[in-house]
């Protein structure tokens, strides 16, 4: 049995995959139940798709800033240039668009381990730090924009709940990164009942993971990470705005910052690869709350997500070819990272 076959069978037995399928079906059901299909088709048919090219180009520019930010987080592990990290980051996003359970993050760690000899768990630590800072910055931008446009009903509840979870998680990781000794002592106490080899593996994995978060201890690096993340999100929100122009939507830029926050927070809800379902639902709800017609809002959400998924998948496959990795090979990195934890 090939690695791909084994991983595929593992997915089919995974409760997270089936939970994701249920989540996608639920949100797509809510999305289409409140959509006028006639208006949806008319909006898709009459859209000016010339806006798609500059919109997609902006996403790839934003990815450059995300690569710059990742380099800051990796600095204590290796000195790598932004252009060396850019293909790996895009491949990871491609994998997130194709694989369940956000395995694209594992793919990034796998490639960094294979190409640069870095600890995969330490790289995963940098990615976890990246995601948490990303979420905090996005929430800050969303809150600023929401002060101008207002949030109502379930969108307000969702944003407040997400803010509490993200800020809490960020505080825990920041504390752990700054108090590794205390974490190691507490973990050693908790691991005492376990067999020695198993406890050592867990301890080693946690140590490597915490090593990947050490950039958060430097206020200067943390500020740089937050600033580059902020630029990336502003560029992505501008992409959302350009797609809105394709559908002749006249809402101000602030609404697209709110939309970016709501849609990207929504995809943390269990769903299939690419956040299909929650992304469309959240995007549509923000626009409808802003006064956009149901059909136009739904058409916009579908087109936007398509532009976020398809070009990134194509670019990721091209970068895979460029770094001489086959798509089949990167489908099995979860096993590689798991083996590192066991060593």
N, C-alpha and C positions, 0 to 999 in steps of 0.2 A: 504493500500500500504506500503510495507517494505521500510526501509531506502535505501537499495540497489536499489530497483525499482525506488524510487524517484530520487536518484542521477543519475541513468542511464538515466532516461527521461530528467533530467536537462542537461546532456552531449549532448543528441541528439538535444536539443534546443539551445545548445551553439554555437555561431558563431566561437569561438576559436577552437572548435573541427573540424568544417567543414573547417576552414582555415588551420588547421593542416593536414587534409586529402588531401587538395589541394597541400600543400607544400610537403608532402611525395610523392604524385603521380608525381609531377613535377620533384623532384630530382631523384626519381627512374627511371623516363623516361629518364632523361639526363644520368643517370648512365648506363642503359642498351643500350641506343642508341649508345654509344661510346665503347661498349664492344664486343669483339669477343666471342660469346657464346661457340664456339668449344674450344678455348683456355681456357676459364673460366672453362669448365667442366674438361679438361685435368689437369689443375692446381689443382682443388679440388680433383680429383681422385688420383693424384700422391703425394700429400702433406704428410709429415711425421707428423702425429698427435700425436706422442709421446711428442712433444714440448708443447702440449696443457696443460698438467697437471702442469708443473712448471710455465707456463704463468699465468694460473688461480690462482695458489697459490700466485704469486707475487701481483695480484690485491688485494687479501684478506689481505696481509701484508700492502699494501698501504692504505687499509681501516682502519687498526689499527692506522696509523699515522693521518688519517683524524679524527678519533675519539679522539685522543690525542689533536689535534688542536681544536676540538669542545669543549672539556673540558676547554681549556683555555678561549674560548669566553664565556662559561657559568659560569666562576668562580665567577663573581659578583652576580650571581643569585643563584647558588648552587654548593657545592663541590661534584662533582661526578667523580668516577674513570673511566678510559678509558674502562675497560671491561664492566662497566655498560652501557656505551654509545654505544659500538660497535654493539650490536644487533639492537638498535634503528636506528643507521645510515644505517646498511645493509637493514633493513626493509624499510627505506625511499628510498634507491636506488632501491629496488625491486619495490616499488610502482611507482616510476618514470618510470620504465621500462614497467609498465602495465597500468598506468592511464594517461589520457591526461593532458595538461596544467601544468606539473610538480607538480601534487598534492602530490607527495612523500614528498615534503617539509612540506606540511600541515600535512601529516600523522606523520612525526617526531614530530612536535609541539603538535599534539593531544596526542601521546603516552607519551611525557614528561609531559603534563598536567595531564593525567590520573594517571601515575605511580609515579610522583614526586611532583605533586601539583604546578607546575610552571605555570605562565601566558603564555598562548599559543602565544599571540602576542609578548611577550618578547622573547620567544624562536624563533619565526619567525624572530625577529630582529637579533638574533645571527646567524641564517642561512643566512640571507641577507648579513651580514658582512662577513661570511665565504665564500660565493660565490663571492663576490667582491674581497676580498683578493686573493682567488683562481685564479680568472681571471687575476689579475695583475701579480701574480707570474708566471702563465702559459705564459702570454705574454712576460715576461722578459726572461724566458727560451727559448721560441720560437724565440725571436729576437736574442738571443745569438747564437742559433743553425743556424738560417738563415744567419748569417754572414759567416758561413762556407759553406753552401750549396746554398744560394741564393734563392730568391723568384721572380717569374715572373708573369706577366699578372694579371688575376683575383685573384689569390692567394695573390698577393701583395696588391691589392686594398682591398680585404676582411680583411686582417690582419691589415692594417692601419685604416680602418673604425672601426673595432672591438676595436682596441687599443684606438681610440679617445672616443668611447662610454663608454668603461669600465673605463678608467682613469677618465673621466668626472663624471661618476656615483660614483666612489670611492671617489673622491674629495668632492662631495656633501654630501655623507653619513658621511665622516670623519668630515667635517665642522659641520654638524648637530649634531653629537655625542658630539662635543666639545663646542657647543653653544646651549644647550637645552633651555636655557632661551629665547634667541632670537627667536628660532623656535616656542616656545610656545606662545610668544607674537604675532608673525606674524600670527600664525595659529588662535589665538583667534580673531584677527582683521578680518581675512578672513571668520571666521565662524559666525560672528555677524548676517548676514542676515538669518541664518538658525534657525529653531525652537530650543528652549533651550535643550530639551532632545536629539535631533539628534546631535546638536553641542557637547554636553557632551560626547556622545558615540564616535564620531570621535576623539575628544580631548583625551579621555581615550585610544583609540586604538593607536593613534600616540605616546602618552607618553609611553605606554607599549613597542611599537616597538623600540623607541629610547633607552629605558632601556636595550634592548638586544644588542645594539651596543656600550655600554659603554667601553667594553674591548679595543676598538680601540683608546681610549684616552691615554692608557698607552704605551709608546714607547717600554717598555720591553715585554709586552704581545703581542703587534703588531709584534715585531721581532720574538717572539716565534711562533705566528700564521703563519707568512710568512715562517719561516724555516721548520716547520712541513709540511706545504703545499708543499714546494719545494721538500722535501724528498718523499712525496706521489706521486708527478708528475714524479719524476725521476724513481721511482719504476714502475709506470704505463707505462712510455715510455719504460722501460726495458721489460715489458710484451709484448709491441708491437714489440720490437726487436726479442723476442723469437718466436712470431708467424711468423715473417718474416723468421726466420731460418727454420720453418716448410715448407715454400714455396721456400726454397733455394734462398732467396733474400740476396744479399751481400752488400747492402747499409750500410753505417756507422751509428752509433748511433744518430748522429745529425739529420739525416733525420727523425728519429722516434720522436724526440722532436718536429720538425716542424709539423709532421703528428698529434701528440697528440694535439698541439695547434690548427691546422686548423680544425680537426674533432670536437673537443669539442667546439670551437667557432661556427662552422657551426650548431650545434644542438640548438643554440639559435634562429635559424630561425624557424618560426612556422612549426610544423610537428606533427605526431601522437606520441604516447607513445614510449619512448626509443630513440627518435631522428632518427627513421628509415627513410632513404632517404638521408637527409643532411650528416649524418655521413659517409655513404658508398661513396657518391659522393666526399666529401672532401678528404677522405682517398685515394681514387683511383687517384684523380687529383694530389696529392702530389707525389705519387709514379710514375705516368706517367711522371710528370715533372722531376723526378730524373732519368728517362731512363728505368723504368720497363715496360715490355710489357703489353698491355692493358688487356689481359685475366688474367695474373698472378696478376696484381694490383687489378682487380675486385674480383678475388677469395680471395685474402688476405683480402680485405675490408669486404667481407661477413663473412668470417671465424672469423675475429677479432671481429666484432660486435656481432656475435653469442656467442663468448666466454665471452664477456662483459655483455650480457643480460641473457642467460640461467642459468649459475651457480649462478648468483646473485639472480635471481628469486627463484631458488630452496633453496638457503641459507636463503633468506628472509622468505620464507614460513616455514622453519624449526624454525627460530627464533620466528616467530609468534606463532607457537605451543608451544615453550619453555616459552614464556611470557604469554601464555594462552589468546591469542587474536585470533579471527577467521578472515580469509580473508574478510568475508562479513562485519565484524565490522569496519575494517579500511577503507572500501570503503566510509564510511559516515563521515569522520572527517571534511570535509569542512563545513558542517552544524554546527558542534560543535564550530569551530573557529569563524564562523560568529555570532553564538549566544553570544560568549564572547564579541564580539565587540558591540553587541546591549545592553548588560547588563549595 
